Amino acid sequence: MESFEVEVSSDGEVWTPIHKGSFGNIRNDPSRRIVHFDRVHEARYLKLSNLKAPGDLRRVGAAEIDVLAE
């Protein structure tokens, strides 16, 4: 996953985008990435969407995703 979007929802139906970003050279450097949001968001659900796969790949993967709260 090279570029991504994060959305939150309280009901799983209406989604609010809270962050867009990219991981840069993820294909050659698959090390751990940390993403900080600009503020705290209250939600029950979080959606991580792929916007661009690395290089010419069509599929992406993500693992060990932690979400920390205040």
NUGU-730693 format. One record per atom (N, C-alpha, C): residue number from 0; residue in one letter; chain; x, y, z. Coordinates in nm, 2 decimals. Atoms other than C-alpha are relative to their C-alpha. Layout:
NUGU-730693
{NUM 'A' 'A' {X Y Z}}
...
END
This chain:
NUGU-730693
{0 'M' 'A' {0.08 -0.12 0.00}}
{0 'M' 'A' {0.00 0.00 0.00}}
{0 'M' 'A' {0.09 0.12 0.00}}
{1 'E' 'A' {-0.08 -0.11 0.01}}
{1 'E' 'A' {0.17 0.31 -0.12}}
{1 'E' 'A' {-0.07 0.13 0.05}}
{2 'S' 'A' {0.09 -0.11 -0.04}}
{2 'S' 'A' {-0.11 0.57 -0.08}}
{2 'S' 'A' {-0.12 -0.05 0.06}}
{3 'F' 'A' {0.11 0.06 -0.08}}
{3 'F' 'A' {-0.40 0.53 0.16}}
{3 'F' 'A' {-0.09 0.11 0.05}}
{4 'E' 'A' {0.10 -0.09 -0.06}}
{4 'E' 'A' {-0.71 0.69 0.31}}
{4 'E' 'A' {-0.05 -0.06 0.12}}
{5 'V' 'A' {0.06 0.05 -0.12}}
{5 'V' 'A' {-0.84 0.65 0.66}}
{5 'V' 'A' {-0.14 0.07 0.02}}
{6 'E' 'A' {0.13 -0.06 -0.03}}
{6 'E' 'A' {-1.21 0.70 0.74}}
{6 'E' 'A' {-0.05 -0.06 0.13}}
{7 'V' 'A' {0.06 0.05 -0.12}}
{7 'V' 'A' {-1.41 0.66 1.06}}
{7 'V' 'A' {-0.15 0.01 -0.01}}
{8 'S' 'A' {0.15 0.01 0.00}}
{8 'S' 'A' {-1.78 0.58 1.13}}
{8 'S' 'A' {-0.04 -0.04 0.14}}
{9 'S' 'A' {0.06 0.04 -0.12}}
{9 'S' 'A' {-2.00 0.55 1.43}}
{9 'S' 'A' {-0.10 -0.11 -0.02}}
{10 'D' 'A' {0.10 0.10 0.03}}
{10 'D' 'A' {-2.25 0.32 1.26}}
{10 'D' 'A' {0.04 -0.10 -0.11}}
{11 'G' 'A' {-0.04 0.09 0.11}}
{11 'G' 'A' {-2.06 0.15 0.98}}
{11 'G' 'A' {-0.06 0.02 -0.13}}
{12 'E' 'A' {0.07 -0.03 0.13}}
{12 'E' 'A' {-2.27 0.31 0.71}}
{12 'E' 'A' {0.04 0.14 -0.05}}
{13 'V' 'A' {-0.04 -0.13 0.04}}
{13 'V' 'A' {-2.18 0.68 0.71}}
{13 'V' 'A' {0.15 0.02 0.04}}
{14 'W' 'A' {-0.14 0.00 -0.02}}
{14 'W' 'A' {-1.80 0.73 0.67}}
{14 'W' 'A' {0.05 0.15 -0.02}}
{15 'T' 'A' {-0.06 -0.13 0.00}}
{15 'T' 'A' {-1.60 1.05 0.74}}
{15 'T' 'A' {0.15 -0.02 -0.03}}
{16 'P' 'A' {-0.14 0.01 0.02}}
{16 'P' 'A' {-1.25 1.08 0.58}}
{16 'P' 'A' {0.08 0.09 0.11}}
{17 'I' 'A' {-0.08 -0.08 -0.10}}
{17 'I' 'A' {-0.99 1.19 0.85}}
{17 'I' 'A' {0.15 0.01 -0.04}}
{18 'H' 'A' {-0.15 -0.01 0.03}}
{18 'H' 'A' {-0.65 1.13 0.68}}
{18 'H' 'A' {0.03 -0.07 -0.13}}
{19 'K' 'A' {-0.06 0.06 0.12}}
{19 'K' 'A' {-0.48 1.07 0.35}}
{19 'K' 'A' {0.15 0.01 0.01}}
{20 'G' 'A' {-0.14 0.00 -0.01}}
{20 'G' 'A' {-0.12 0.98 0.32}}
{20 'G' 'A' {0.07 -0.10 -0.09}}
{21 'S' 'A' {-0.07 0.10 0.08}}
{21 'S' 'A' {0.15 0.77 0.16}}
{21 'S' 'A' {0.12 -0.05 0.08}}
{22 'F' 'A' {-0.11 0.06 -0.07}}
{22 'F' 'A' {0.42 0.54 0.28}}
{22 'F' 'A' {0.13 0.01 -0.07}}
{23 'G' 'A' {-0.12 -0.01 0.07}}
{23 'G' 'A' {0.68 0.63 0.02}}
{23 'G' 'A' {0.05 -0.13 -0.05}}
{24 'N' 'A' {-0.07 0.11 0.06}}
{24 'N' 'A' {0.93 0.37 -0.08}}
{24 'N' 'A' {-0.03 -0.14 0.07}}
{25 'I' 'A' {0.04 0.12 -0.07}}
{25 'I' 'A' {0.73 0.08 0.08}}
{25 'I' 'A' {0.04 -0.13 -0.06}}
{26 'R' 'A' {-0.04 0.12 0.07}}
{26 'R' 'A' {0.83 -0.17 -0.18}}
{26 'R' 'A' {0.14 -0.04 0.03}}
{27 'N' 'A' {-0.14 0.03 -0.03}}
{27 'N' 'A' {1.20 -0.14 -0.11}}
{27 'N' 'A' {0.03 0.01 0.15}}
{28 'D' 'A' {-0.03 -0.02 -0.14}}
{28 'D' 'A' {1.17 -0.05 0.26}}
{28 'D' 'A' {-0.13 -0.03 0.07}}
{29 'P' 'A' {0.13 0.04 -0.06}}
{29 'P' 'A' {0.88 -0.25 0.42}}
{29 'P' 'A' {0.00 0.01 0.15}}
{30 'S' 'A' {-0.01 -0.02 -0.14}}
{30 'S' 'A' {0.97 -0.13 0.77}}
{30 'S' 'A' {-0.13 0.05 0.06}}
{31 'R' 'A' {0.11 -0.05 -0.07}}
{31 'R' 'A' {0.72 -0.03 1.03}}
{31 'R' 'A' {-0.03 0.14 -0.03}}
{32 'R' 'A' {0.04 -0.14 0.02}}
{32 'R' 'A' {0.53 0.29 0.96}}
{32 'R' 'A' {-0.10 0.04 0.11}}
{33 'I' 'A' {0.08 -0.05 -0.10}}
{33 'I' 'A' {0.36 0.51 1.22}}
{33 'I' 'A' {-0.07 0.13 -0.06}}
{34 'V' 'A' {0.08 -0.11 0.05}}
{34 'V' 'A' {0.08 0.75 1.12}}
{34 'V' 'A' {-0.07 0.07 0.12}}
{35 'H' 'A' {0.07 -0.08 -0.10}}
{35 'H' 'A' {-0.04 1.03 1.35}}
{35 'H' 'A' {-0.11 0.08 -0.06}}
{36 'F' 'A' {0.11 -0.08 0.05}}
{36 'F' 'A' {-0.38 1.20 1.30}}
{36 'F' 'A' {0.01 0.14 0.06}}
{37 'D' 'A' {-0.01 -0.14 -0.04}}
{37 'D' 'A' {-0.42 1.58 1.34}}
{37 'D' 'A' {-0.08 0.02 0.13}}
{38 'R' 'A' {0.07 -0.01 -0.12}}
{38 'R' 'A' {-0.67 1.53 1.62}}
{38 'R' 'A' {-0.07 -0.13 0.04}}
{39 'V' 'A' {0.07 0.12 -0.05}}
{39 'V' 'A' {-0.87 1.27 1.82}}
{39 'V' 'A' {-0.14 0.00 -0.07}}
{40 'H' 'A' {0.13 0.02 0.07}}
{40 'H' 'A' {-1.17 1.13 1.64}}
{40 'H' 'A' {-0.08 -0.11 0.08}}
{41 'E' 'A' {0.08 0.10 -0.07}}
{41 'E' 'A' {-1.46 0.95 1.82}}
{41 'E' 'A' {-0.07 -0.08 -0.11}}
{42 'A' 'A' {0.06 0.09 0.10}}
{42 'A' 'A' {-1.57 0.64 1.62}}
{42 'A' 'A' {0.00 -0.14 0.05}}
{43 'R' 'A' {0.01 0.14 -0.03}}
{43 'R' 'A' {-1.67 0.28 1.65}}
{43 'R' 'A' {0.08 -0.08 -0.11}}
{44 'Y' 'A' {-0.07 0.08 0.11}}
{44 'Y' 'A' {-1.52 0.17 1.31}}
{44 'Y' 'A' {0.10 0.09 -0.07}}
{45 'L' 'A' {-0.11 -0.07 0.07}}
{45 'L' 'A' {-1.21 0.26 1.12}}
{45 'L' 'A' {0.02 -0.08 -0.13}}
{46 'K' 'A' {-0.02 0.07 0.13}}
{46 'K' 'A' {-1.16 0.19 0.75}}
{46 'K' 'A' {0.13 0.06 -0.06}}
{47 'L' 'A' {-0.12 -0.03 0.07}}
{47 'L' 'A' {-0.82 0.18 0.58}}
{47 'L' 'A' {-0.01 -0.04 -0.14}}
{48 'S' 'A' {0.02 0.03 0.14}}
{48 'S' 'A' {-0.84 0.21 0.20}}
{48 'S' 'A' {0.12 0.02 -0.08}}
{49 'N' 'A' {-0.12 -0.02 0.09}}
{49 'N' 'A' {-0.57 0.16 -0.06}}
{49 'N' 'A' {-0.04 0.09 -0.11}}
{50 'L' 'A' {0.02 -0.10 0.11}}
{50 'L' 'A' {-0.55 0.45 -0.30}}
{50 'L' 'A' {0.10 -0.03 -0.12}}
{51 'K' 'A' {-0.10 0.03 0.10}}
{51 'K' 'A' {-0.23 0.33 -0.49}}
{51 'K' 'A' {0.09 -0.11 0.05}}
{52 'A' 'A' {-0.08 0.11 -0.03}}
{52 'A' 'A' {-0.05 0.00 -0.49}}
{52 'A' 'A' {0.15 0.04 -0.04}}
{53 'P' 'A' {-0.14 -0.03 0.04}}
{53 'P' 'A' {0.34 0.01 -0.50}}
{53 'P' 'A' {0.03 -0.05 -0.14}}
{54 'G' 'A' {-0.05 0.04 0.14}}
{54 'G' 'A' {0.49 0.01 -0.85}}
{54 'G' 'A' {-0.12 -0.04 -0.09}}
{55 'D' 'A' {0.10 0.05 0.10}}
{55 'D' 'A' {0.29 -0.19 -1.10}}
{55 'D' 'A' {-0.09 -0.11 0.07}}
{56 'L' 'A' {0.08 0.10 -0.06}}
{56 'L' 'A' {0.13 -0.42 -0.84}}
{56 'L' 'A' {-0.15 0.03 0.00}}
{57 'R' 'A' {0.14 -0.02 -0.01}}
{57 'R' 'A' {-0.25 -0.47 -0.83}}
{57 'R' 'A' {-0.06 -0.03 0.13}}
{58 'R' 'A' {0.05 0.03 -0.13}}
{58 'R' 'A' {-0.29 -0.61 -0.49}}
{58 'R' 'A' {0.09 0.05 0.11}}
{59 'V' 'A' {-0.08 -0.05 -0.11}}
{59 'V' 'A' {-0.18 -0.48 -0.15}}
{59 'V' 'A' {-0.03 -0.09 0.13}}
{60 'G' 'A' {0.03 0.07 -0.12}}
{60 'G' 'A' {-0.16 -0.62 0.20}}
{60 'G' 'A' {0.04 0.10 0.12}}
{61 'A' 'A' {-0.03 -0.08 -0.12}}
{61 'A' 'A' {-0.15 -0.47 0.55}}
{61 'A' 'A' {0.00 -0.10 0.12}}
{62 'A' 'A' {-0.01 0.10 -0.11}}
{62 'A' 'A' {-0.06 -0.65 0.88}}
{62 'A' 'A' {0.03 0.08 0.13}}
{63 'E' 'A' {-0.03 -0.05 -0.13}}
{63 'E' 'A' {-0.04 -0.58 1.25}}
{63 'E' 'A' {-0.03 0.15 0.01}}
{64 'I' 'A' {0.05 -0.14 -0.01}}
{64 'I' 'A' {-0.24 -0.26 1.25}}
{64 'I' 'A' {-0.04 0.03 0.14}}
{65 'D' 'A' {0.04 -0.03 -0.13}}
{65 'D' 'A' {-0.26 -0.10 1.59}}
{65 'D' 'A' {-0.07 0.14 0.00}}
{66 'V' 'A' {0.07 -0.13 -0.01}}
{66 'V' 'A' {-0.50 0.19 1.67}}
{66 'V' 'A' {0.01 0.04 0.15}}
{67 'L' 'A' {-0.01 -0.04 -0.14}}
{67 'L' 'A' {-0.42 0.38 1.99}}
{67 'L' 'A' {-0.09 0.12 0.03}}
{68 'A' 'A' {0.09 -0.10 -0.03}}
{68 'A' 'A' {-0.66 0.60 2.17}}
{68 'A' 'A' {0.05 0.07 0.13}}
{69 'E' 'A' {-0.03 -0.08 -0.12}}
{69 'E' 'A' {-0.63 0.87 2.44}}
{69 'E' 'A' {-0.07 -0.06 0.12}}
END
